[in-house]
Structures are given as C-alpha cells and as structure tokens.
Amino acid sequence: MKQLLILRHAKSSWDDSALADFDRPLAPRGLKTAPLMGRELSRRGWLPDLALVSPALRTRETWRLVAQELPKSVPAQFAEELYEAAAGAILARVRQAKATSLLVIGHNPGLQHFVLRMAGAGSDESVFKKIEAKFPTAALARFTLDEDWADLDFGGARLTHCVRPKDLG
C-alpha cells in the first residue's frame, strides 16, 4: 500500500509588498507551525520516502522545518510545475513519483482541489467535508492507495486524515 501526504505550505508573510509572490518567506506563525507538522508526521509514523516541493520560498522553508523534525533524512525534489499548480498538474507530477510514501508541499487553491478530486471509494466523509470547508496553511491530508503512481487518477485514493495545526493544540 502506498501513502500520499499533501501539505499546504505554512503561513507566509505579506510584510514586504515589494517581494514577488514566489519570494515571500514564512510568517512567524508559519515558522512555528511547520515544525509542529513535522513532529506530527513523525509521531504518527507517516514518514515520506520522497518529498515533492514547489520551489517558492515559503514551500522550501516549510519543507526545511518539517524535514528537521523527521527521524531520517528524506530526499526532496523541487518541482517548478508545483508552483501555484492546478489539480491536474499536481496529479501529473505525482504520477512520476518513485516512492512508497510521497509528500507533496504546495499551494492553494490547487492543493485543496487536488485533495477533493483525489478522494475516492473508502474515503472518510467527515475528513472530506473538513477539507471541503477549508484547507488552511500547514494543513495535511493523508491518502492511502494500492495503485502504482503512474496509474493513479482522480478518485483513485482513500482520504483517511486531515490534520491542521489548530487540531494539535
């Protein structure tokens, strides 16, 4: 069985209006919640073999802080096509994965749309409704699936969990 973890980047800063969107760093809240989510991944044993990360500064910083909390080093690929990607572009990149447990870090609204479209038979309806209502910064969705990544299509995975920083107290 494969595991797909979808993590929205942590809260970013809007303090410098001269910065391009791509170059926005994490806000103080994001600097606190990203490691929190990394610790939660470790606590639950949801450890990725590979991370696919949008190359924007806020996603790279999120990954760095998450990765520091994991018990082992995890290779990361910074994928240009994940920057502000639509659900179809995210799926196309996931289909290329070579891992048993995959973590994708990116941006809304594409990630939320991807999660909602990916949920298929056996998905937890209460988790789906939670994500449908809101997929906030640093939120994590977890799927399980039996197919090879190359064969994955929308509706082809079981949505099992949604963890938000506010759920962790």
Salt bridges, closest charged atoms under 4 A:
ASP21 OD1 - ARG24 NH2 2.91
ASP21 OD2 - ARG58 NH2 3.00
GLU40 OE2 - ARG43 NH2 2.72
GLU40 OE2 - ARG44 NE 2.55
ASP49 OD1 - LYS72 NZ 3.76
GLU69 OE2 - ARG39 NH1 3.55
GLU81 OE2 - ARG93 NE 2.88
GLU125 OE2 - LYS129 NZ 3.50
ASP146 OD2 - ARG158 NH1 3.50
ASP148 OD1 - LYS2 NZ 3.63
ASP153 OD1 - ARG95 NH2 3.30
ASP167 OD2 - LYS130 NZ 3.41
ASP167 OD1 - ARG164 NH2 2.84
